[in-house]
Amino acid sequence: MEKNPSIDIDYVANLARIALTEEEKKTFSGQLGDVLGHIEKMNKLDVSGVEPTAHAFPLENVWQEDKAKNGFSADEALANAPATREQMIVVPKVVE
């Protein structure tokens, strides 16, 4: 792909804060030109009757009914702890 003269790839790379080799500049310039060409085609479409949306399909949250439940007892909560003392989990000291 040849470098597109209308695209300043050095300016785009600077905006993106990336360093490109000459080979990458040639490759990415062509790819960016292709992307901009597709965008130009889309700009020509008549979308006056299309309602703007954030997603192609409607999204709905599925919520489970919020019900209060009994929690664990202290003994059940501490059952798998490696070490306990006075209803608390004992952990190694991290600050000296």
C-alpha positions as YAML, in Angstrom:
chain: A
units: angstrom
residues:
- id: 1
  name: MET
  ca: [0.00, 0.00, 0.00]
- id: 2
  name: GLU
  ca: [1.29, 3.42, -0.83]
- id: 3
  name: LYS
  ca: [1.43, 6.29, 1.61]
- id: 4
  name: ASN
  ca: [-1.70, 8.42, 1.39]
- id: 5
  name: PRO
  ca: [-0.53, 12.02, 0.79]
- id: 6
  name: SER
  ca: [-3.59, 13.50, 2.55]
- id: 7
  name: ILE
  ca: [-2.74, 11.75, 5.85]
- id: 8
  name: ASP
  ca: [0.07, 13.16, 7.96]
- id: 9
  name: ILE
  ca: [1.03, 9.88, 9.63]
- id: 10
  name: ASP
  ca: [3.77, 11.59, 11.67]
- id: 11
  name: TYR
  ca: [1.16, 13.93, 13.17]
- id: 12
  name: VAL
  ca: [-1.20, 11.01, 13.94]
- id: 13
  name: ALA
  ca: [1.64, 9.00, 15.51]
- id: 14
  name: ASN
  ca: [2.59, 12.00, 17.64]
- id: 15
  name: LEU
  ca: [-1.01, 12.36, 18.84]
- id: 16
  name: ALA
  ca: [-1.04, 8.65, 19.74]
- id: 17
  name: ARG
  ca: [2.37, 9.01, 21.43]
- id: 18
  name: ILE
  ca: [3.86, 6.12, 19.45]
- id: 19
  name: ALA
  ca: [7.12, 5.86, 17.56]
- id: 20
  name: LEU
  ca: [6.84, 4.29, 14.10]
- id: 21
  name: THR
  ca: [9.48, 2.94, 11.76]
- id: 22
  name: GLU
  ca: [9.35, 3.97, 8.10]
- id: 23
  name: GLU
  ca: [7.88, 0.56, 7.20]
- id: 24
  name: GLU
  ca: [5.17, 0.92, 9.87]
- id: 25
  name: LYS
  ca: [4.40, 4.45, 8.62]
- id: 26
  name: LYS
  ca: [3.82, 3.10, 5.10]
- id: 27
  name: THR
  ca: [1.66, 0.22, 6.36]
- id: 28
  name: PHE
  ca: [-0.40, 2.24, 8.83]
- id: 29
  name: SER
  ca: [-0.84, 5.15, 6.44]
- id: 30
  name: GLY
  ca: [-2.47, 2.80, 3.92]
- id: 31
  name: GLN
  ca: [-4.62, 1.16, 6.60]
- id: 32
  name: LEU
  ca: [-5.72, 4.52, 8.01]
- id: 33
  name: GLY
  ca: [-6.53, 5.67, 4.48]
- id: 34
  name: ASP
  ca: [-8.73, 2.59, 4.00]
- id: 35
  name: VAL
  ca: [-10.55, 3.24, 7.29]
- id: 36
  name: LEU
  ca: [-11.13, 6.89, 6.40]
- id: 37
  name: GLY
  ca: [-12.41, 5.80, 2.97]
- id: 38
  name: HIS
  ca: [-15.00, 3.56, 4.62]
- id: 39
  name: ILE
  ca: [-16.03, 6.39, 6.94]
- id: 40
  name: GLU
  ca: [-16.46, 8.67, 3.93]
- id: 41
  name: LYS
  ca: [-18.77, 6.07, 2.33]
- id: 42
  name: MET
  ca: [-20.82, 5.88, 5.54]
- id: 43
  name: ASN
  ca: [-21.11, 9.68, 5.64]
- id: 44
  name: LYS
  ca: [-22.88, 9.52, 2.27]
- id: 45
  name: LEU
  ca: [-25.66, 7.27, 3.62]
- id: 46
  name: ASP
  ca: [-29.09, 8.77, 4.27]
- id: 47
  name: VAL
  ca: [-29.83, 8.05, 7.92]
- id: 48
  name: SER
  ca: [-32.38, 10.82, 8.42]
- id: 49
  name: GLY
  ca: [-35.10, 8.28, 9.36]
- id: 50
  name: VAL
  ca: [-32.92, 6.22, 11.69]
- id: 51
  name: GLU
  ca: [-33.28, 6.83, 15.41]
- id: 52
  name: PRO
  ca: [-29.92, 7.12, 17.21]
- id: 53
  name: THR
  ca: [-29.16, 4.21, 19.54]
- id: 54
  name: ALA
  ca: [-26.28, 3.17, 21.78]
- id: 55
  name: HIS
  ca: [-26.64, -0.52, 20.90]
- id: 56
  name: ALA
  ca: [-27.88, -2.46, 17.88]
- id: 57
  name: PHE
  ca: [-30.25, -4.48, 20.07]
- id: 58
  name: PRO
  ca: [-32.26, -3.30, 23.08]
- id: 59
  name: LEU
  ca: [-30.60, -4.08, 26.38]
- id: 60
  name: GLU
  ca: [-32.47, -4.71, 29.59]
- id: 61
  name: ASN
  ca: [-31.08, -5.37, 33.04]
- id: 62
  name: VAL
  ca: [-32.31, -8.55, 34.65]
- id: 63
  name: TRP
  ca: [-32.66, -7.94, 38.34]
- id: 64
  name: GLN
  ca: [-33.24, -10.57, 40.94]
- id: 65
  name: GLU
  ca: [-35.68, -9.63, 43.67]
- id: 66
  name: ASP
  ca: [-33.78, -8.31, 46.69]
- id: 67
  name: LYS
  ca: [-34.67, -10.48, 49.65]
- id: 68
  name: ALA
  ca: [-33.09, -10.38, 53.09]
- id: 69
  name: LYS
  ca: [-31.48, -13.66, 54.10]
- id: 70
  name: ASN
  ca: [-29.91, -14.90, 57.27]
- id: 71
  name: GLY
  ca: [-26.12, -14.72, 57.03]
- id: 72
  name: PHE
  ca: [-23.46, -17.03, 58.37]
- id: 73
  name: SER
  ca: [-22.96, -17.42, 62.09]
- id: 74
  name: ALA
  ca: [-19.52, -16.40, 63.37]
- id: 75
  name: ASP
  ca: [-18.54, -20.07, 63.75]
- id: 76
  name: GLU
  ca: [-19.62, -20.86, 60.15]
- id: 77
  name: ALA
  ca: [-17.78, -17.81, 58.78]
- id: 78
  name: LEU
  ca: [-14.57, -18.76, 60.60]
- id: 79
  name: ALA
  ca: [-14.80, -22.52, 59.93]
- id: 80
  name: ASN
  ca: [-12.25, -22.51, 57.07]
- id: 81
  name: ALA
  ca: [-9.90, -19.87, 58.49]
- id: 82
  name: PRO
  ca: [-6.38, -21.22, 59.08]
- id: 83
  name: ALA
  ca: [-6.20, -19.59, 62.52]
- id: 84
  name: THR
  ca: [-8.69, -17.72, 64.70]
- id: 85
  name: ARG
  ca: [-8.62, -15.85, 67.97]
- id: 86
  name: GLU
  ca: [-11.57, -14.20, 69.78]
- id: 87
  name: GLN
  ca: [-13.95, -14.59, 66.79]
- id: 88
  name: MET
  ca: [-11.36, -13.06, 64.37]
- id: 89
  name: ILE
  ca: [-9.10, -14.45, 61.67]
- id: 90
  name: VAL
  ca: [-5.42, -14.40, 62.61]
- id: 91
  name: VAL
  ca: [-3.11, -13.18, 59.85]
- id: 92
  name: PRO
  ca: [0.66, -12.80, 59.70]
- id: 93
  name: LYS
  ca: [2.10, -9.51, 60.96]
- id: 94
  name: VAL
  ca: [2.95, -7.24, 58.01]
- id: 95
  name: VAL
  ca: [4.26, -4.13, 59.81]
- id: 96
  name: GLU
  ca: [7.18, -4.26, 62.22]
...
